Amino acid sequence: MNSDPLEVYDLISRFYLPLKPLTDLISYFKIAIMEDNEDSFSSIVPIMFIPFNNDENECYYCKKPYSTTLLFKQKYCKHCLTLYIKCTANNNLDVHIITIDSQCRNRHKPRSLDFCVQNLWEWCNSCSEILCFRQIVTNNRFYRVNNTDNYRQQKLIENGKDCKICGKIIYKQISINIVEFKLCLDCYKISSGWVESTLTKEVIPILYLPWWDAYGQCITCDHVLEFKSNCQKLCSNCKIIYIGCNYCLTTNIIFGITDQSQCKRCKRIEEISFITINTKDNIDTCRDINDVIYYIQNTVALYKFNCKIANYMDTINENMNLFDLHEYIRKIFLSSRTNQLLINEIPHSQIKNFKYVAKGGFGIIYKATWLGQDVAVKRFLNSQYISKYFINEVKSLFQCCNLEYIVEVYGISQDIKTKDYMLVMKYAIGGNLHNHLQNNFNDITWNKKLHILLKISEGLNVIHRNHFIHRDFHSGNILLAHQTWLICDLGLSLPANYSLSNNEVYGVIPYVAPEILEGGTFSKESDIYSMGMIMWELTTGCKPFANIEHDVNLIYKIIDGKQPEITKDTPECFSNLMKRCWNSDSTKRPSITEITESFSNWFHKNKYVEIFKQAEKKRLELIQLRQLGPEFSETTHSGAIYTSRPLSYMISNLSSMRSFSIKQGR
């Protein structure tokens, strides 16, 4: 519909005003129900009397001059405000109304000049003015009291200092003549997250502001914003999109490319029509290794920026000002841009002496030499089309770079002939955890097991603390390099608060949590389930469920609660922690922090020495009796697959089988 937006008000007026007595009665009960609703700010009718750019002088819709609030110079259109009041029963706008004429009797009782209410229905066209809107943020942080009318203004400020929602005093008068704009941070909660771009299908950070952000400059670089509509603006310098919801007076700040945005409060979707995709901003349109490097550097910078924002959210308290948030965002965003990672492009000709090591779910691992040192090279098969798994792994590794326990990446390369992309990483001379257990099981005492598990749990803790989940955590992805345990294969890793829209599931069945096998979403808790299986593997030297085929039947049994048999030498405290990791209710699993603390206590504290000393004695006894260890275990089934692979088709088949069984009454 391309007509004048004010026709919305006119249309509603024609149908609404004759029925107003009835709708007022209905609205009374509706408002009573909405009082405790988190969506109580949301309006049925769009709020079109407030500009998205506070520097504008005339109304976007009716072209009449804007009026200005007494405090903080917020712009609004009286004409459109009057129409809005006629067309809505919503009285939830956080606004303070005053009078400028004590003699006015236009359908209301006389009002004194210090009259101030937070009730939109008290508006009078003849004598009312707006003291301030609490939901509108402009760059006018302070208000200086006019000495010529000091008493009245002080009285109005006093009357308008309380939060309408919770009643807390929030306005801060920092001197006799100066008032500072503040919001109640108990009621206006800022949050951040990740969304999937509808254009690029990539995850991008987003900041949810619970107010209408009417700034004319970019929050990060102070660049003058381009205003595309009454609720959309763009920073052409930072490529940041600002989308306002004029039903809820909230703002989404999107740090990436997308063509739509959803209000967190009312869930309305706003289409963004002005966005064009830069080739280098999209995986699918990356043409060469230079595009790939640019893309990765940009997305890694955005990821680190959003992690810092998420951490900052936890530090916000009632004494902080939203302008502090603006300043903080500016600092960390510019820092993430100016301190981007240097990702090396390694010429293929520099990599020599390729030797096959193993084949994984998405590529082949080689040992090679580069500049005189041994390196591990992971070739991503058929990645000349820029495999998303290659991109994800490179992004994840660089997002976690410089972190202890994460395998170091030297750079990326491309095979001249096949055009396959390759990841060049630190070579782990000790191999993976499973091979280490196979070759050294008899010599790995309970004390050594605890030390290995302590280091592995510290590595997973690093990943979780940095807002990531691994999603493919098993013994083949844990490497030993010079007595240090490193975590690798982050190709399936994603931010902890992000879900794949297409619900893809990859992994090694015995290490995948039952809720995932039922179609659930990967989480930190699903990583914990995998950690429990790794704990079990340390006790036996064997991979879980190696003696049976890894098919739909095994998936069904895992969902039904099947767990590996615990060895007789396992201490009760260790066994209990392991079982908690396997709990079918993911909310009851321990955090990785608790697991790490348990391993640390068992390894370091004297009170546990005797427990694990007895466990070691029992372990040696079982080995002597040929009842424990990989060499005495059952033969591995030919259908036991321990490389990551797509599982969605099996999960889908299982779901169909279960639905059929239910219909048959079984």
N, C-alpha and C positions, 0 to 999 in steps of 0.2 A: 504493500500500500504506500504510494508515493505522495499522498496528500499532506496538507499542513497538519503537524502533530496536534495542534490545538483543537482540531476537529474531534479528537478523542474526548476532550472535555465537553464540547458542544453536544456530541452524540449522547454522552452519559447524562448530561443535564436534561435533555429532552425526555428521556425515559425515567430518569431518577427523581427529579424534583416533584412531579405530581404524586409520586409514591413515597415521599420522604417521611411522613409520619409512620408508615408501616416499616420502612427500612431502618428508621431510627430505633424502633423497638427490637427488630432483628439484630441490629448492630450491637445493641446493649448486651444481649446474651452472647454474641460472638466475641466481643471484647472481653467479657468476663471469662470465657473459655481460654482466650489467648494470653491472659495475664501471665501465666507460668510457661508459656511457649517460648522456645528459644528463637523462633521466627517472628517475635512480636513487633520488630521494627519494620517488617515487610509490609508494603502497601499494595492494595488491590489496583489502585490507579497510579500510573507513573508520576514521579515528582519532577515536574518540568520547569519549576520556577527558580531553580538554583543552577548556575553555570558550572561547567567542568573546568572552566578557566576563569579564575577570579579577577583577571586583568581585563576582561571584557567589559564594555560599557553599556551595551544594549542587549536585550533579551534575544536569545537564539531563535525563539518561536514567534513572539508577537512584535519584536523589534522596538518595544518601548524601553525607555532608559531604566537601568537597574537602580534599585535603592541599595543602601548600605546599612548594615547593622551598627548599632551604637558601639558595641565592643568588637574589636578585631577586624573591622571593615570587610565583613563577608557580604558578597553581592547576592541580591535576590530580586525577583520581579513581583511587584505587588499585584499586578493585573493577573498573572498566572497563578499566584498564590490564592487569590480570591476564587478563581475558577476551581482550583484544587479543593478548597474547603467546601464548596458547594457540591462537589462530586464524590466526596469520600466520607465514610464514617470512621476512618482511621484517625485516632488521636494519639498515636504513638511517636510522633516526631519529637525529638529531643530539642525543644525550642523554648526560649523565654520571650514572652510578649509584654510590652510596656505600653503606657499611654502618653500622648503628648498634649492632650487637651482634657483638663479636669471638668470642663463644662459640657462635654459631649454626652448626649443622652440618646444616642442612636441605637434603640432597642436594647439598651443595657442601663444599669444603674450608674450614677456618677462615680468616677474613679479618681483617686488621688494621684498626684504626679509620681509617687513612689510605688504605684501599682505595678506588680510583676507576677505573671502566672506562667505555668508550663502547660497550658491547655490551649491547643490550636483553635478550639471552638470559641474561645474568648476574643478572637480576632474581630476588630471593627475597622471597616474601610475608612471611616472618618478620622479616628483618633489613634489607631494602633501603629506601633513600630516594633521591629524585632530587636531585642537587646543582643542576642547572639543565637546561633545554631550550634549545638554541641557536637553534631555529627559532621560538621564541615570543617576541614582543615585547609587553611591558606598559609601563605608565607608571612602573615602578620601575627607574630608570636606574642607581642606585647601591646598593651593599650595604655596610653597616658591619659590620666584623668584631667578634664578641663577645669581649670581653677575658677572659671566664671560660674560654674554650676556644680561645684565640688560636692556639696551636701547631697543633692539629689542623686548624682552619679554614684556616690559612695553607698547610698541607700539601695540603689538598684543592683549594684554589684553584690551587696550583702544578700539581697533577696534571691539572686541568681547563682549563688555559689555552690548549691547542693546538686548532687547527681540525681536526676529525675528517677532513675531506676532503683538505686539502692539507698539514696539519701545521704551518702557520704559527702563531706565537704571536699571539693576538689580545686576550686579556684584559689590561686595562690597570689596574694598581694605582696609583692616583694619590696615595696616601699609605699609611702603615703600616696604617691601619685601614679604608680605603675602596677598594672595587673598582668599576670602571665597566663596565657591560654594553656589549659590542661584538660586531659580526659581522665575519666575514671577507668583505670586499667583493670579493675575487677569486672567491669561491665563491657568494656571495649577491648576484647582480647585479640591480639595480633597472632597470626599463625603463618606457617610456611609449609610447603610440600612440593611434590613432583606431580606433573601431569604429562600425559602422552600427547604430543603434538598431533593434531588431526591432519596436518600437512606432511610432516616428515616422519611420523611414527616414532620419533625420538622422545626421550624423557627430558623435560625442561623444568627448571625451578620456577616456583610461583610464590608470591607473597600476598597474603590475604589481609587487607586492611579493613577494619570494621568501621570505617568512616569514608565520607566523600572527599577524595583528595583533589582539591581545586587549585593545586600548584600550577603555575605556568611554566616552571622550569623542571628539568629532569632531576629526579631524586639522587642520581649518582654523579652527574657531570655538570649540572647547572645549565645545560644547553636548553635553549628555548624550544618547547615542545610544539609539534605540529598537531593541531586539533582537527581531527577527521570527522567528528560528529559531536552531538551533545553529550556523548559518554565514552568517546574513544580518542586517545591521543598517543603520539608516537615520538620517541627520541630518535631522530635519524642518525645521531652520532653513536649511541650505545645500542641501537636496535631493541630498545625496551618498549613494550606495549603497556599502556595504562587503560584499563576497561572499568568503567563505573556502572553499577546497577542502580538505575534511578527508581527502583521499587524499594530498595533496602538502604540506599545511600552507603554502599560499600564500594571498595575499589580493589581490583586485582591488578597486581604489577607482575607482568610476565617477562621473564628473562630469556626469551627465545622466540622462534617462529611458529605461529599457529594461526588458524583462521577462525577459531571460536574460543569463547571463554564462558565458564559456568560460575554463576554467583554461588558462593559457599552457603549462603543463608537460605535463599529461596529456590535455588537450583535452576533458575532461568538461564538459558543459553543465549549469549550475544554473538552474532556472526560478525567476523572481522573481515571486511572486504578489501582493505587497502594493502594487505601484506603480499609481497612477492618473495620468492625463495631465491636466495643466493646459492649458486651451485655448491659452494664449499660448506654451506650450512646443513647439507643433507647427505646422508650416507649413500643413498641410491644414485645420486648424481655426481659423486666423487669420480673423477676421470683418471687420476694418476696418483702416485705416491705423495706428491706435494699437496694435493687436495686432502688426502687422508691425514697427513700430518697437521694441516691447518684445522681440519674438523676436530681431530682428537684434542689438540691444544685448546681449542675454544670450548669444547664440552667439558674437559677436565677443569678448566677455569671456572665454568658455571657450577659444576658439581661442588668444588671446594668453597665457592661463594655461598651456595645454599646450605652447606654443612655449617658454615660459620653463622649464618642467619639462624639456623635451627638451634644452635648452641646459645645464641644470643637471646632467643625467645625465653630460655629457661632462667635468664638473669633479670628479666624485666620485673620491676616492683613498683609500688605505688608512688615512690618518690621520683621516678623517672618521667621524663617528658617525651612525647612522641617526636619532638624535634631532635632529641638525642638519637632516636632510631634513624631518622633521616641522615644524620651526620655519620653514624656508624655504617650504614649501608653504603654511603658514598665512599668511605675509607676502604672498606673491604672489597667493594666492587672494582674500584680503580686499582687496588693492590693486586687483585686476581688477574687483571688485564696486563699490568706492567711487569708482573713477576711470573709470566707464563713459563711452563716447563719447556726445556729445550729437548725436543725429541729428535734423536739422531737418525738420519737416513744413511744406512750402511750399504755401500755399493756391494752388489752380489759378488763381484770379482775379488773382494777382500776376504771372503769366507772360504776356507779351504778344508780339505780332508773330511768330507761328510761321511759319517758312519751311522748306520741305522741303529736306533736304540729300541723304540717301541712305537706302536700305533695306538692313538687315542680315539676318542669319539669324534673329533673334528679335525684331526690332522696327524702328521707323523713327526716323531721326535728324533732328532739327530744329535750326535756329538760332533763338533767341528772345531776348527781353530780360527780365531780372528785376532789379528794384530799380535800373534804370538801366544795367545792364551786360549785355553779350552773354554768353549761356550756350548750352551744347549741351543739348538735351533728348532723351532716349531714351525713346520710348514703347514699352512692351511690349504687343504685340497680344494681345487676349483675356485680359489678366492680371487681370480682375476676379475670377478664381478663384485669385488669388495664384500666378502662374506661378513654378515652382521656378527658372527661369532668371533671373527678376527678383530673387528672393531671393538666389540664388547670387552674382549680380553685385554687389548691394548689400553682401552680407556680405564678399565678396572685396575690394571697394574700401575698405570701412571697416577691414577687417583689415590692409590695406596703406596706410591713410591716414597722412598725415604722412611718407610715404616719398618720397624723391626719385625722379623719373622715372615716378611713377604719377599718372594724371590725377586732379585734385582733384574731390571730390563736395561739392556744397552742400547737398543734401537730397533728399527724395522728395516726390512730389505725386501727386494722383489726379484724372483727368478727371471732372468732375461728371456729364457726360452718359453717356459710354461706360463709366465706372468703371475704365478702363485705368490702371495705375500707370506713373509716369514717374520717371526718374532725371534730376536737374538737376546738370550738371557744368560744369567750366571749358570755355570755348569755345577750340578750337585754331584760330587764324586761318590758320595755314599749311596746313591740311588734312592728309591722311594721307600716309605715305611714298611710296606708289605715285604719287599725283597730283603730289607734289613732283618725283619722278624724271621723270615724263612731261613736265612743264612746264619743267624746268630742266636736263635731262640734259647738254646740251652744256657748261654752265657748272660742272658738278659735277666738279671735278678729282679725281685719285686721292687727293690730300691731304684734300680735303673728304669723300670717301667714307670714308676711315679715321676721320675725326672723327665722322661720323654713326654709323658702326658701333661706335665706342668708346662713344658715349653710349647707343646701343640695348643694347649688351651689358652696360653698367653697370646699366641698368634691369632686364634679365632677371636679372642677378646679385642685385639687391635682392629680387626675387621668390623666387629659389631660396634665398637666405640666410634668408629668413623662412619656410622650409619649405613653399613653395607651388610648384605647377607651373601654367603658363598653360593648356596644352592646346589653344589655338587661336591660335597665334602666327604672324602673317603681316603683310604690309606695310599692309593695311587697318586694322590695330589699333595702328598706331604713328603718333602725331600730332605735328605741329610747332606749338608755341606760343611765340612770342617767342624764337626761336633755341634753344628747349629741346625735346628729343624726349621724348614721354610715351607710356607704354603704357596701353592702355585695353581695353575689352571683356573683363572678367574673369568673365563669366557662366559660363564652363565651368571656371574655376579651382577647384582643390580642394587640400587638404593633400597634401604630397608622398608621405606614407605611407598614403594612403587610396585604395581602389579602389571603383569603382561596382559594386554587386552585380548590376545588370541589364546590365552590359557595354555601355552606350550609347556610341556613337562619333559625334561631330559634328566638322565641320571643313571645310577646303578641301583637296581631294584632293592637289594638288601639294606642300602643306606638311606633310602627315601622314606620319609615319615608317612604313617598311614593316612593322615589327613590330606597329604598331597596326592596319594594314590586314589583318594576318593574325589579328586578334582578340586581340592582346596588350593590356597595361595601359599607360596613359599614365604618363610618368615625366619626370624632369628631362632624361634622355637624348633623349626624343622632342621636347622643346622645343629641344634642341641641333640635331636634324635640321632643324627649322623655321628655326633661326638660319642654318644653312648655305644654305637656299634664299633667305633675305633677303640674305645676302652675295652670292649669284649675281645677285639682282635689282639690287643696287647696281652691278654691273659692266655690265649690259646695258640697264637702264632698262625692262625687260620682266618680266612675270610668268612664272613657269616653266610650260612646257607649254601656252602660250596658243593654239597652233595646232592642237590636237587636242581631241577631245571628252573630257570628264571623266566617264568611265563605268567599268564593270567592267574593260574592256580596259586602260585606263590604270592602274587599281589593280594588275592582274596584272603589267603591265610594271614598275611601281615595285617591287613585291615581287621581281621577277626581276632588279632592279638597274639599271633605267633611270635615267639622270641627265641633267640639261641639259648642253648643249655649252658648254664653257668658252671665253671669248673670248680672242683672241690677245694682247691687251694685259695679261692678268692675270699678275702676278708669280708665280713658282713657289712662294714661301713662302705667299702668299695662297691659291693653288690647292690646295696640300697641306692647309692647314687646312680649307678648304671640303670637300675630299674626305673628310677624317677626320670631319667633321660628318655626312656622308652614309653613313658606314660601316654596312653591313647588320647588323653586330654592335654593338648599342647599347653594350656594355661598353667598346668600343674608341674611342668618341667622346670628344672632349676635354670637360672641365668648362667651365662658363661663366666660371669664374675664370681658367682658362688662356687662353680666347679673349679675354677682356678684357685680360689681360696682353700678349697678342700684338699686339692693336690699339694698345695704349698704347706698346709698344716701337717698332712701325712708324711711329707718328705722331710720337713725341718724340725717338727716338734717331738720332744723326747717321749711324750706320753703315748705316741703311736709306734715307737720303735719295736716294742715286744709283739704287737699285733702283726706287723709285717715281717718280723723275724720268724714267727711261727708259720706265716703264709709261705715264706721262702723255703722253710724246712719241708712243708707239705708239697711244694712245687717240685723240689728235687726228688722226693719220694715217688711222685706220680710219673716223672720222667724215667726214673729207674724201672718202674713197673710197666713202662711203655704205654701209659694211659694219657700222656699229655705231650703236645708238641706237633708241629706240622708233619713230621715224618711218620707219625703214628695215626694221623687222621684218615678219615674215609677218602676214597678216590673222588677227585673233583668231577662233577657231572659235565658232560660235553656241552650241555645247554646252560651252564652257569657263566654268565657274561659280566665281566667286571670293567668294561669300558662304557663311558656315558653314551647313551643312545636315546632316540625319541621314544617316549612311553605313552604319549597321548592316545595312540590308537588302541593300545591294550587297555588303558583306563576306560576308554569309550566302550570297548567291547564288554568289559566287566560290568559297566553301568547298564548296558543293554541286557546282559544275562540276568542281572539282579532284578531289573524291571520285569523281565519275562517271568522269572520265578515268583515274584509278588503277584502278578496277574493270574498265574496258575495256582495260587494259594499255597505254595510250598513254604 
